[in-house]
Amino acid sequence: MLDSNSSIIISGNPTYGVSEALNKVITADFFSRSHNNFDLCLEDVQNKFSCLSLNYNIYISCSSLGNFNQAKIIDKVYNTWIESSHTGHIIIIGSSIDIHSDLSRPYAKEKMALRNFSRKHATSLFKKNNGIRITYLAPGTLDTESMRKQKPEMAKINLDYLASTIKWLIDQPLNINICELTLDAFN
């Protein structure tokens, strides 16, 4: 469970989307292009961020960065933690699009890569008892302003609900790893 010594780092903008909702329910340090001037699409910034993550025991990847940059930074954080014998919890915010859509779209391919990364590492790492947990959270369409405009007819997941689900994941006992959780809304 989250204890008083837990610290959280989030790749995401605390004034938008999932990160904004998380900022209401947990205390964390946020890093993004528009917050703390961290352009996480740049390799040198990804390297800096992965080293910085060693100061935290929970990493939440909220940024959908394109060109597989979300996967790249997660991989860098993961490898940095392994090399440093660092313990903690990596929570990857992905999408259920790779389940519901054809995989010809780049976004769906990226999310499938994240899901595969998580599946591969979550079970093997946890079984080795190295102290790292990895959770892949795959929400469907989120209730953001842009999604309301793009897909007004589609059911959407409330961001505050999603943030409370992430808080629930964080609060699980340290000997429990929830490898994957998919959430979809319906009308």
C-alpha positions as CSV (number, residue, x, y, z in Angstrom):
1,M,0.0,0.0,0.0
2,L,1.0,3.6,-0.5
3,D,2.9,4.6,2.6
4,S,4.2,7.9,3.9
5,N,7.5,7.3,2.2
6,S,5.9,6.9,-1.3
7,S,6.7,9.4,-3.9
8,I,5.1,9.6,-7.3
9,I,6.5,10.9,-10.7
10,I,4.1,11.4,-13.6
11,S,4.9,12.0,-17.2
12,G,2.0,14.2,-18.1
13,N,0.6,17.7,-17.9
14,P,-1.2,18.4,-14.6
15,T,-3.6,20.8,-16.2
16,Y,-5.0,18.4,-18.8
17,G,-6.8,15.1,-19.1
18,V,-5.9,12.1,-16.9
19,S,-3.0,14.0,-15.3
20,E,-5.2,16.8,-14.3
21,A,-7.6,14.4,-12.6
22,L,-4.7,12.6,-10.9
23,N,-3.5,16.0,-9.6
24,K,-6.8,16.2,-7.6
25,V,-6.4,12.9,-5.8
26,I,-2.6,12.3,-5.3
27,T,0.5,14.3,-4.6
28,A,3.0,13.9,-7.4
29,D,5.6,15.6,-9.5
30,F,4.6,16.1,-13.1
31,F,6.8,16.4,-16.1
32,S,5.8,17.3,-19.7
33,R,6.7,19.7,-22.5
34,S,4.4,22.3,-21.1
35,H,5.2,21.6,-17.4
36,N,8.7,21.6,-16.1
37,N,9.9,22.0,-19.7
38,F,10.5,18.3,-20.3
39,D,9.9,17.4,-23.9
40,L,9.7,13.7,-23.4
41,C,10.0,13.1,-27.2
42,L,13.7,14.0,-27.1
43,E,16.1,11.1,-26.2
44,D,18.3,13.2,-24.0
45,V,15.3,14.3,-22.0
46,Q,14.0,10.7,-21.8
47,N,17.4,9.8,-20.4
48,K,17.3,12.6,-17.8
49,F,13.7,11.6,-16.8
50,S,14.7,8.0,-16.4
51,C,17.5,9.0,-14.0
52,L,15.2,11.4,-12.2
53,S,12.7,8.5,-11.7
54,L,15.1,6.8,-9.3
55,N,14.0,9.5,-6.7
56,Y,10.5,8.0,-6.8
57,N,8.9,4.7,-6.1
58,I,5.8,5.1,-8.3
59,Y,6.0,6.1,-12.0
60,I,2.7,6.8,-13.8
61,S,3.1,7.1,-17.6
62,C,0.2,9.4,-18.7
63,S,1.6,11.0,-21.8
64,S,0.6,9.7,-25.2
65,L,3.6,11.1,-27.1
66,G,3.4,9.6,-30.6
67,N,6.2,7.8,-32.5
68,F,6.4,5.2,-29.8
69,N,7.9,7.8,-27.4
70,Q,5.7,6.7,-24.5
71,A,7.1,3.1,-24.9
72,K,10.6,4.4,-25.2
73,I,10.5,6.4,-22.0
74,I,8.8,3.5,-20.1
75,D,11.6,1.2,-21.4
76,K,14.2,3.6,-20.2
77,V,12.7,4.0,-16.8
78,Y,12.3,0.2,-16.5
79,N,15.9,-0.5,-17.5
80,T,17.2,2.3,-15.2
81,W,15.3,0.7,-12.3
82,I,16.6,-2.8,-13.1
83,E,20.2,-1.6,-13.4
84,S,19.9,0.3,-10.1
85,S,18.1,-2.4,-8.2
86,H,15.4,0.2,-7.7
87,T,12.0,-1.0,-6.4
88,G,8.6,0.5,-7.2
89,H,5.5,0.5,-9.3
90,I,5.2,1.5,-12.9
91,I,1.7,2.2,-14.0
92,I,1.2,2.6,-17.8
93,I,-1.9,4.4,-19.0
94,G,-2.6,2.9,-22.4
95,S,-5.8,2.3,-24.2
96,S,-8.3,-0.4,-25.1
97,I,-8.1,0.7,-28.8
98,D,-5.9,-2.2,-29.7
99,I,-8.7,-4.5,-28.6
100,H,-11.5,-2.6,-30.4
101,S,-9.9,-1.2,-33.5
102,D,-8.0,-2.5,-36.5
103,L,-4.3,-2.3,-35.9
104,S,-3.5,-0.3,-39.1
105,R,-3.7,2.9,-37.1
106,P,-0.4,4.1,-35.6
107,Y,-2.0,4.9,-32.3
108,A,-3.5,1.4,-32.0
109,K,-0.1,-0.1,-32.8
110,E,1.6,2.0,-30.1
111,K,-0.9,1.0,-27.5
112,M,-0.5,-2.6,-28.4
113,A,3.2,-2.3,-28.0
114,L,2.7,-0.9,-24.5
115,R,0.3,-3.7,-23.6
116,N,2.8,-6.3,-24.8
117,F,5.7,-4.6,-22.9
118,S,3.6,-4.7,-19.8
119,R,2.5,-8.3,-20.1
120,K,6.0,-9.5,-20.9
121,H,7.6,-7.7,-17.9
122,A,4.9,-7.6,-15.3
123,T,4.6,-11.3,-14.7
124,S,8.3,-12.2,-15.1
125,L,9.6,-9.3,-12.9
126,F,7.1,-10.0,-10.1
127,K,7.8,-13.7,-10.1
128,K,11.5,-12.9,-9.7
129,N,10.5,-10.8,-6.6
130,N,12.7,-7.9,-7.6
131,G,10.4,-5.4,-6.1
132,I,9.0,-3.9,-9.3
133,R,5.4,-4.0,-10.2
134,I,4.0,-3.1,-13.6
135,T,0.4,-2.4,-14.3
136,Y,-1.1,-1.7,-17.7
137,L,-4.4,0.3,-17.5
138,A,-6.3,0.3,-20.7
139,P,-9.2,2.8,-20.6
140,G,-11.6,3.3,-23.5
141,T,-12.6,6.7,-24.8
142,L,-12.0,9.4,-22.1
143,D,-14.4,12.2,-21.3
144,T,-12.2,15.1,-22.6
145,E,-13.2,18.2,-24.4
146,S,-11.7,17.0,-27.6
147,M,-13.4,13.6,-27.4
148,R,-16.8,15.2,-26.7
149,K,-16.3,17.1,-30.0
150,Q,-15.0,14.3,-32.0
151,K,-17.3,11.5,-30.8
152,P,-20.3,13.1,-29.1
153,E,-22.4,9.9,-29.4
154,M,-19.8,7.6,-27.8
155,A,-19.9,6.7,-24.1
156,K,-16.9,8.1,-22.3
157,I,-15.0,7.3,-19.1
158,N,-15.1,10.1,-16.5
159,L,-11.6,11.3,-15.7
160,D,-12.2,11.6,-12.0
161,Y,-13.3,7.9,-12.0
162,L,-10.2,6.9,-13.9
163,A,-8.0,8.8,-11.4
164,S,-9.7,7.1,-8.5
165,T,-9.0,3.7,-10.2
166,I,-5.4,4.7,-10.5
167,K,-5.3,5.6,-6.8
168,W,-6.9,2.2,-6.0
169,L,-4.1,0.5,-8.0
170,I,-1.5,2.5,-6.0
171,D,-3.1,1.5,-2.8
172,Q,-2.9,-2.2,-3.4
173,P,-0.7,-4.3,-1.0
174,L,3.0,-4.4,-2.0
175,N,2.8,-8.1,-2.6
176,I,0.0,-7.8,-5.1
177,N,0.5,-6.8,-8.7
178,I,-2.5,-6.1,-11.0
179,C,-0.9,-6.7,-14.3
180,E,-3.7,-5.4,-16.5
181,L,-7.0,-3.7,-16.2
182,T,-9.2,-2.7,-19.1
183,L,-12.1,-0.2,-18.7
184,D,-14.7,0.6,-21.2
185,A,-17.9,2.7,-20.9
186,F,-21.2,2.0,-22.6
187,N,-24.5,3.8,-22.9
